Amino acid sequence: MALYFVNLSCDNPVVTDTNNDDNVPVEVVDEYYVKYEVESHSIYIASRYAQINAEKTTYSFTINSSPWETTIGPVKKGFTARIKAGYTDSKIYNSTIGAKISVSKNNGAFALKKFDLPSDNKTLVEISYVIDF
């Protein structure tokens, strides 16, 4: 039977396996997942896009319906979540677009971290959030 002790009093918890002959502490690395969401409304049939970052790569998506979302991960603490979304035709009037970034730590519930809500005549939105918890 293995016994584990967890020290939760510091920012980086360390788990010690007592069955380990050397009794060497093993560091627990937190895993984060990022959910990107876009909501848009237009009286026109208009093409929309989203660009998100995932580690060292930028991904581009065509948005065919609203709301739209995608989740990436795992990523590490310090990761900069960034989304840029808009209409491909910037001359569309009476249209709105907004975006949200939510983060989950260690498979917990997603928490909203950054948002820019849709507002009148907005055709582009860009937000970012650095994971710091």
C-alpha positions in Angstrom: 0.0 0.0 0.0 1.4 3.4 -1.0 1.1 6.4 1.2 1.3 9.9 -0.2 1.7 13.2 1.7 0.9 16.5 0.0 2.2 19.8 1.2 -0.4 22.4 0.1 1.2 25.4 1.9 3.3 26.6 -1.0 2.7 27.7 -4.6 4.2 24.5 -6.0 2.9 21.6 -4.1 5.3 18.6 -3.7 4.1 15.1 -3.4 6.3 12.6 -1.5 5.9 8.9 -2.2 6.7 7.1 1.1 7.3 3.8 -0.7 10.1 5.3 -2.7 13.4 3.9 -1.2 15.1 7.3 -1.6 12.1 9.2 -0.3 12.7 11.7 -3.1 10.0 14.4 -3.4 8.2 14.5 -6.7 7.0 17.9 -7.9 3.4 18.1 -9.1 3.0 20.2 -12.2 -0.3 22.0 -12.7 -2.1 21.6 -16.0 -4.3 24.3 -17.5 -6.9 24.2 -20.3 -8.0 27.4 -22.1 -11.5 27.8 -23.6 -11.9 30.5 -26.2 -15.5 31.7 -27.1 -16.8 34.1 -29.7 -20.3 35.5 -30.0 -21.4 37.5 -32.9 -24.6 38.9 -34.4 -25.3 40.5 -37.8 -28.2 41.2 -40.0 -26.0 40.2 -42.9 -24.8 36.8 -44.0 -21.2 37.5 -43.1 -18.1 35.5 -42.8 -16.3 35.6 -39.4 -12.9 34.3 -38.3 -11.0 33.6 -35.1 -7.3 33.3 -34.5 -6.0 31.7 -31.3 -2.6 30.8 -30.0 -1.6 27.4 -28.7 1.9 27.3 -27.3 4.1 28.3 -30.3 1.4 28.0 -33.0 -1.4 30.3 -34.2 -4.6 28.6 -35.4 -7.2 30.3 -37.7 -10.8 29.2 -37.8 -13.8 30.2 -40.0 -16.8 30.7 -37.8 -20.0 29.5 -39.3 -22.3 29.8 -36.4 -22.6 31.8 -33.1 -21.7 31.1 -30.4 -18.5 29.4 -31.2 -15.9 27.9 -28.9 -12.8 25.7 -28.8 -10.6 24.4 -26.0 -6.8 23.9 -26.0 -4.4 22.3 -23.6 -2.8 21.3 -21.5 -0.7 24.4 -21.2 1.5 25.6 -18.3 1.4 28.5 -15.9 2.6 31.7 -17.6 1.0 30.8 -20.9 -0.5 33.8 -22.7 -4.0 33.0 -24.1 -4.8 35.3 -27.0 -7.8 35.5 -29.3 -8.5 37.8 -32.2 -11.9 37.5 -33.9 -13.8 39.6 -36.4 -15.7 39.8 -39.7 -13.7 39.3 -42.9 -15.5 42.4 -44.3 -14.8 45.3 -41.9 -17.4 47.5 -43.6 -20.4 45.6 -42.2 -22.7 47.7 -40.2 -25.2 46.8 -37.5 -23.0 43.9 -36.4 -21.5 42.9 -33.1 -18.7 40.5 -32.0 -17.3 39.6 -28.6 -14.9 37.1 -27.1 -14.2 35.4 -23.8 -11.2 33.5 -22.4 -11.8 31.0 -19.6 -9.2 28.8 -17.8 -9.5 25.4 -16.1 -6.7 24.3 -13.6 -6.1 20.6 -13.1 -9.4 19.5 -14.7 -11.5 21.9 -12.5 -14.3 24.1 -13.6 -13.6 26.8 -16.2 -13.3 30.3 -14.7 -13.9 33.3 -16.9 -10.7 35.3 -16.9 -11.1 37.9 -19.7 -13.9 39.1 -21.9 -15.0 41.8 -24.3 -18.7 41.7 -24.8 -20.4 42.3 -28.1 -21.4 45.9 -28.7 -23.0 47.8 -31.5 -21.0 48.2 -34.7 -18.0 46.3 -33.5 -16.4 44.1 -36.2 -13.1 43.2 -34.4 -12.2 42.0 -30.9 -8.8 41.1 -29.5 -8.1 40.0 -25.9 -5.4 38.2 -24.0 -4.8 36.7 -20.6 -1.6 35.4 -18.9 -2.2 32.3 -16.7 -1.0 33.4 -13.3 -2.7 31.2 -10.7 
